[in-house]
Amino acid sequence: MSAAPQLVVHRDKELMAQAAAARLITKIVDAQAARGFASVVLTGGRNGNGLLAALSSAPARDAVDWSRLDLWWGDERFLPDGDPERNYTQAREALLDSVPLDPARVHPMPASDGPYAKGIYPDIADGADAAAEAYAAELAAAAGPEHYQSAAAAAGGSVPTFDVLMLGVGPDTHVASLFPESPAVRETDRMVVGVHGAPKPPPTRVSLTLPAIRSAREVWLLAAGEDKANAAAIALSGAGEIQAPAAGAHGRARTLWLLDAAAASQLPRDLYPPASP
């Protein structure tokens, strides 16, 4: 079981993004110094993209050896390649196209066109399910000697050991595309699932599951804005993970909540120190 979540509260969302970007640079550089490479799982949404944009403009960004960074995604909108609503498309615009990554080490989730277009797999309800299976296989293939295995390891439930896995927290407490009370948040064996009928558009998605999320060394949950205040309060007040998926997102070594003052406004004051300057 991981340690209790740690909270860092910043004055506003801009400062939160800049501080989180600096924190991520340090984590990547330390991992590369220790092992030669680093592995990070990105998140979309306004807070995830805000962090990437802050990283793009950070003076220390060149301290990272971008060619030795493995990038994965926590979830994706199951839309055609290049669609502006895809997390991968937004990440490219915010950061990825401006740094010298090794394309072989960048692992976007499959798009809805190409090999996973609906109808190509007639025995599968939707192409998103096939895309999820393919991404799970890609994760398993990348899992080296030091990797995490789920209780269903015999079924291929292995993933790389992520250094940092980032998640945006939704106003309803969802993380990745794991929504409250959904079948996906109840998954205990598979590492990646297709999501159908999501309560926010688009309804079809691909997502890591809680077992995959909890494989990471560190899980960082990002929440900024008044619309995230109730979700943060619920998730950090002992709620169950089925009703509040963010409550079930934790890392093996560390769980870090990065918030701005507005998102922290409904938390009991004894949960966190005064806002950072």
C-alpha positions in Angstrom: 0.0 0.0 0.0 1.3 3.4 -0.9 2.0 6.2 1.6 -0.6 8.8 2.3 -1.0 11.4 -0.5 1.2 14.5 -0.3 -0.3 17.8 -1.2 1.3 20.9 -2.8 -0.9 23.9 -3.2 0.1 26.8 -5.4 -1.3 30.3 -5.6 -2.8 29.9 -9.1 -2.9 27.6 -12.0 -0.1 29.3 -13.9 2.3 28.9 -11.0 1.1 25.3 -10.5 1.9 24.5 -14.1 5.4 26.1 -13.9 6.3 24.4 -10.7 5.0 21.0 -11.8 7.0 21.4 -15.0 10.2 22.1 -13.0 9.4 19.2 -10.8 9.0 16.9 -13.8 12.3 18.0 -15.4 14.1 17.1 -12.1 12.4 13.7 -11.9 13.3 12.9 -15.5 16.9 14.0 -15.2 17.4 12.0 -12.0 15.9 8.9 -13.5 18.1 9.3 -16.6 21.2 9.7 -14.4 20.3 6.6 -12.4 19.2 4.3 -15.2 20.0 5.9 -18.5 16.3 6.6 -19.4 13.1 7.7 -17.9 9.5 6.7 -18.4 6.5 9.1 -18.1 2.8 8.8 -18.6 1.2 12.0 -19.9 -2.3 13.3 -19.3 -4.5 15.5 -21.4 -7.0 18.2 -20.4 -6.3 21.8 -19.5 -4.1 21.0 -16.6 -2.0 18.4 -18.4 -1.6 20.5 -21.5 -0.8 23.6 -19.3 2.0 21.6 -17.7 3.4 20.6 -21.1 3.3 24.2 -22.3 5.1 25.3 -19.2 7.7 22.6 -19.8 8.2 23.8 -23.3 9.1 27.3 -22.2 11.0 26.2 -19.1 14.7 27.4 -19.1 15.8 24.0 -17.8 14.0 21.9 -20.4 17.3 21.2 -22.2 18.6 19.4 -19.2 16.4 16.5 -20.3 17.9 14.1 -22.8 14.7 13.8 -24.8 16.1 10.9 -26.9 16.1 8.8 -23.8 12.6 9.5 -22.6 9.7 7.0 -23.0 6.3 8.6 -23.3 3.0 6.9 -22.7 -0.6 8.1 -22.3 -3.1 7.4 -19.5 -6.1 7.7 -21.8 -7.2 8.8 -25.2 -10.3 9.9 -27.1 -10.9 7.3 -29.7 -10.9 9.6 -32.7 -9.1 9.7 -36.0 -5.4 10.4 -36.1 -4.7 14.1 -36.0 -8.1 15.0 -34.6 -7.6 18.2 -32.5 -9.5 16.6 -29.6 -7.0 13.8 -29.2 -4.6 14.0 -26.3 -1.7 13.1 -28.5 -2.5 15.9 -31.0 -2.7 18.4 -28.2 0.5 17.2 -26.6 2.3 17.5 -29.9 1.2 21.1 -30.2 2.1 22.0 -26.5 5.5 20.3 -26.4 6.4 17.2 -28.3 6.9 18.8 -31.7 9.4 21.2 -30.3 11.8 18.7 -28.6 14.1 16.0 -30.1 12.3 12.9 -29.0 13.1 9.4 -30.4 9.9 8.5 -32.3 10.3 4.8 -31.3 10.0 5.8 -27.7 6.7 7.8 -28.1 3.7 5.6 -27.6 0.4 7.2 -28.4 -2.8 5.2 -28.0 -4.3 4.0 -31.3 -6.6 6.2 -33.2 -10.0 5.3 -34.5 -8.9 5.1 -38.1 -6.4 2.8 -39.7 -6.1 -0.7 -38.2 -8.6 -0.1 -35.4 -11.5 1.4 -37.5 -14.8 0.1 -36.3 -16.0 -2.9 -38.3 -12.5 -4.3 -39.0 -12.9 -6.5 -36.0 -16.4 -8.0 -36.4 -16.0 -10.2 -33.3 -15.2 -7.2 -31.1 -18.0 -4.8 -30.1 -16.0 -1.7 -31.0 -12.6 -0.9 -32.4 -11.7 0.8 -29.1 -11.6 -2.7 -27.5 -9.1 -3.9 -30.1 -7.1 -0.7 -29.7 -7.0 -1.3 -25.9 -5.7 -4.9 -26.4 -3.0 -3.6 -28.8 -1.9 -0.9 -26.3 -1.8 -3.5 -23.5 0.4 -5.7 -25.7 2.7 -2.7 -26.4 3.0 -2.0 -22.7 3.8 -5.7 -21.9 6.4 -5.8 -24.7 8.2 -2.7 -23.2 8.2 -4.2 -19.7 11.8 -5.0 -18.8 13.3 -7.0 -16.0 12.0 -4.4 -13.5 8.3 -4.3 -14.2 5.0 -4.4 -12.5 2.7 -7.4 -12.9 -1.0 -7.5 -12.0 -2.6 -10.3 -10.1 -3.5 -11.6 -13.6 0.1 -11.8 -14.8 -0.7 -15.0 -16.5 -3.0 -13.1 -18.8 -0.2 -10.7 -19.8 -0.9 -8.0 -17.2 2.5 -6.3 -17.2 3.6 -2.8 -17.8 6.9 -0.8 -17.7 7.8 0.7 -14.4 6.8 4.3 -15.0 8.8 7.0 -13.1 5.9 9.4 -13.1 2.3 8.9 -14.2 0.3 12.1 -14.4 -3.5 12.4 -14.2 -5.9 15.3 -14.5 -8.8 15.2 -12.0 -12.2 15.8 -13.5 -15.0 17.7 -11.7 -16.7 14.4 -11.2 -13.5 12.8 -9.7 -12.7 10.9 -12.9 -9.1 10.2 -13.8 -7.9 9.1 -17.2 -11.2 7.8 -18.7 -12.2 6.0 -15.5 -15.6 7.6 -14.6 -17.5 7.0 -11.3 -19.4 3.7 -11.2 -18.3 2.8 -14.7 -17.2 -0.8 -15.8 -13.7 0.6 -16.5 -13.1 1.8 -13.0 -14.1 -1.7 -11.7 -11.5 -3.5 -13.8 -9.0 -5.4 -11.6 -7.0 -7.5 -14.2 -6.6 -5.8 -17.5 -4.2 -2.9 -17.8 -6.0 -1.1 -20.7 -9.7 -1.1 -21.6 -12.0 0.4 -24.2 -14.5 2.8 -22.6 -18.0 3.1 -24.1 -20.7 5.6 -23.2 -18.5 8.0 -21.3 -20.6 10.8 -19.7 -18.5 13.5 -21.5 -17.8 13.6 -25.2 -16.5 11.8 -27.0 -18.2 8.7 -25.6 -15.7 6.2 -26.9 -12.2 6.1 -25.4 -9.2 4.0 -24.4 -7.9 4.1 -20.9 -5.4 2.7 -18.5 -7.0 1.0 -15.5 -6.4 1.5 -11.9 -4.0 -1.6 -11.7 -1.9 0.0 -14.4 -2.0 3.4 -12.8 -0.9 1.9 -9.5 2.1 0.3 -11.1 3.9 3.7 -11.4 6.6 4.7 -8.9 4.9 8.1 -8.6 1.4 9.2 -9.4 0.8 13.0 -9.7 -2.8 14.2 -9.7 -3.3 17.7 -11.2 -6.3 19.9 -10.2 -6.7 23.6 -10.8 -9.8 25.8 -10.7 -12.9 26.1 -8.6 -14.6 23.4 -10.6 -12.2 20.9 -9.3 -12.6 21.9 -5.6 -15.4 19.5 -4.8 -13.7 16.6 -6.6 -10.5 17.1 -4.6 -12.3 17.3 -1.3 -14.2 14.1 -2.1 -11.2 12.1 -3.3 -9.0 13.2 -0.4 -11.7 12.6 2.3 -11.8 8.8 2.2 -14.2 8.2 -0.6 -14.2 4.8 -2.4 -12.5 4.4 -5.7 -15.7 3.2 -7.5 -17.6 6.3 -6.6 -14.5 8.6 -6.8 -11.8 7.1 -9.1 -9.3 9.8 -8.1 -9.3 8.2 -4.7 -7.9 5.0 -6.1 -5.1 6.6 -8.0 -1.8 6.2 -6.1 1.8 5.4 -6.8 3.9 2.6 -5.3 6.4 5.1 -3.8 4.6 8.4 -3.8 1.2 10.0 -4.5 1.4 13.7 -5.1 -1.6 16.0 -5.5 -0.6 19.3 -7.2 -3.4 21.9 -6.8 -3.9 25.6 -7.0 -5.6 27.5 -4.2 -9.0 27.4 -5.9 -9.0 23.6 -6.3 -7.9 23.3 -2.7 -10.5 25.7 -1.3 -12.8 23.0 0.1 -10.1 20.9 1.7 -9.7 20.9 5.5 -6.8 23.2 6.2 -5.0 20.5 8.2 -4.5 18.5 5.0 -2.0 20.8 3.5 0.5 23.6 4.3 -0.1 27.2 3.3 0.0 27.9 -0.4 3.4 28.1 -1.9 4.6 31.6 -2.9 
